[in-house]
Amino acid sequence: MDGHTIDELSDYLDSGRQPRVAAIENSPDCQLALAGLARLHRLTLEQVEADVEREPAPTDSWVQSIMNRIALEANAGRDIPISYSDPQAVLSLSEGAVRGIIRGAGDHVQGVIVGRCRLDGDVTLLGEPITIRVEMSVAWGENIPAAASQLRQTIADELHKHTEITIQAIDITVNDVRVAPRAAVSTIEA
């Protein structure tokens, strides 16, 4: 639209149209696109607010249980050795850091949220076979076996890249299927 992409116009709208860009403000095509984007943003926000209103408010005990789980899993845990050519050097990675790598792997899989993760086996011994146990939530409509398989492969790839853990198995349990946010608008009027 007069030399501007929809992403540029969306960013401009998100910035509150500041600083003012005369080429956008003076372009009828850009103005039509901005009006449509503003409608889409408003309807999306309304949909999110409606979805939130339909959900029951979390109880204090539920919130506290999540906070307790975060605190527990953020604990450094056991030291996982990393080999190094100098025998005088002792290098290690914390178990908490490895759980962070596993959760980060989940961020790369569509519709998946990684919950609890455990490392079963003696991670303090280099080369000892370890079983990774992961609980995941998947969005309704996702292919569960495909999502679990992709998560398993992504976890393996990330652990091989960042650790020297000998992976015996990666066991994944789907413990929740959640409703994903639906599209707020199927068509937008210009």
Disulfide bonds with the S-S distance in Angstrom:
none
